[in-house]
Amino acid sequence: VTLFEISTPELTARVLDYGATVQALLVTDQDGKTVDVVLGHDTIEGYETHDGYLGACVGRVANRIGGAEFTLNGKMYPLAKNDGQNHLHGGLRGFDKYVWDAEILEDGVKFSRVSPDMEEGYPGNLAVSVTYRVENGALVIMYDAKSDRDTLCNLTNHSYFNLAGGGTALAHELRINAESFTENDENCLPTGRLIPVAGTPFDFRAAKPVGRDIGADDGQLAIGHGYDHNFALSGRDAAELYSPESGVAMNITTDMPGVQLYTANFLERIPGKRGALMEPHGAVCLETQEFPDAVHHADFPSPVLRAGAAYHRETELTFDVR
């Protein structure tokens, strides 16, 4: 396993070929100190043994597929049940558990692999790549894929952000450019209904502390023990996260239709980088994505990738200090 460092004066990204993983993002805070704003591990054993998907590329289909099966072109494809009765983040061995081929670019690294036909139950040989590039204070992530059979494809990066470098993330201020979110059932699966955020704890249209409403008496929050929901984005300007403690801000732009807000509700209390103890609510995940379980909801943007068609998605994380 190899670690690659991509650096500019404003931002340093350290990425692994194992899982096409973002291992570290180093920025300078308001006091001139270097802050690592993502959780992770110092050893490869941490990534091999921990199931939190810290910083990894998640696929072939990120998030949940209800009933661990789907039907495509009249054929039913069973999948691994690794989240109760559901399928999560690509299965028992998703894209996060493979060593990818690496190509060094002038301003980044391109990771590639071929997911063979029927890997984890998905049809088609899928040639997939994830490219990480650093431009000044921005990390640009590009996902590309092509399959020789009709299949499903929904790729994301599962970084856990703490813009203060440690401690709770509940004081982070968050804005999400979304008028609605997908309602979850008791298994954190979308019901198919979009709920307006107005008047709910899910209204992040104006920035507010992540923890302000997380303990509200709300059935949706009770299901996930906090936020674990997909927001239907209103445009490329997806979200902004800010730490008043460090002064570091992160703006997210994307061409994906949704973003999953996950407040690390079940993060294990185990040592992370530099021995720091990770803890629930110690980070915020903002996973740009297709909608969860979209294959079972005709009204959602389709996750189907047709044979020979090009899948291309981009997400950009821009860091600055206020």
HELIX and SHEET records of a PDB file:
HELIX    1   1 ILE A   44  THR A   49  1                                   6    
HELIX    2   2 GLY A   66  ALA A   68  5                                   3    
HELIX    3   3 PHE A   95  LYS A   97  5                                   3    
HELIX    4   4 GLU A  119  GLY A  121  5                                   3    
HELIX    5   5 GLY A  219  GLY A  224  1                                   6    
HELIX    6   6 LYS A  273  GLY A  275  5                                   3    
HELIX    7   7 ALA A  294  HIS A  296  5                                   3    
SHEET    1   A 4 LEU A   3  SER A   7  0                                        
SHEET    2   A 4 THR A  12  LEU A  16 -1                                        
SHEET    3   A 4 THR A  21  THR A  28 -1                                        
SHEET    4   A 4 THR A  34  ASP A  36 -1                                        
SHEET    1   B 2 CYS A  57  VAL A  58  0                                        
SHEET    2   B 2 THR A 156  ASN A 157 -1                                        
SHEET    1   C 2 ARG A  64  ILE A  65  0                                        
SHEET    2   C 2 HIS A  87  LEU A  88 -1                                        
SHEET    1   D 2 GLU A  69  LEU A  72  0                                        
SHEET    2   D 2 LYS A  75  PRO A  78 -1                                        
SHEET    1   E 9 ASP A 101  ILE A 104  0                                        
SHEET    2   E 9 GLY A 108  SER A 115 -1                                        
SHEET    3   E 9 LEU A 126  GLU A 135 -1                                        
SHEET    4   E 9 ALA A 138  SER A 147 -1                                        
SHEET    5   E 9 TYR A 311  VAL A 321 -1                                        
SHEET    6   E 9 VAL A 248  THR A 254 -1                                        
SHEET    7   E 9 ASP A 237  TYR A 242 -1                                        
SHEET    8   E 9 GLU A 173  ILE A 176 -1                                        
SHEET    9   E 9 LYS A 208  PRO A 209 -1                                        
SHEET    1   F 2 THR A 151  LEU A 152  0                                        
SHEET    2   F 2 VAL A 304  LEU A 305 -1                                        
SHEET    1   G 5 PRO A 190  PRO A 196  0                                        
SHEET    2   G 5 ALA A 178  ASN A 184 -1                                        
SHEET    3   G 5 ASP A 228  LEU A 233 -1                                        
SHEET    4   G 5 GLY A 258  TYR A 262 -1                                        
SHEET    5   G 5 CYS A 285  GLN A 289 -1                                        
END                                                                             
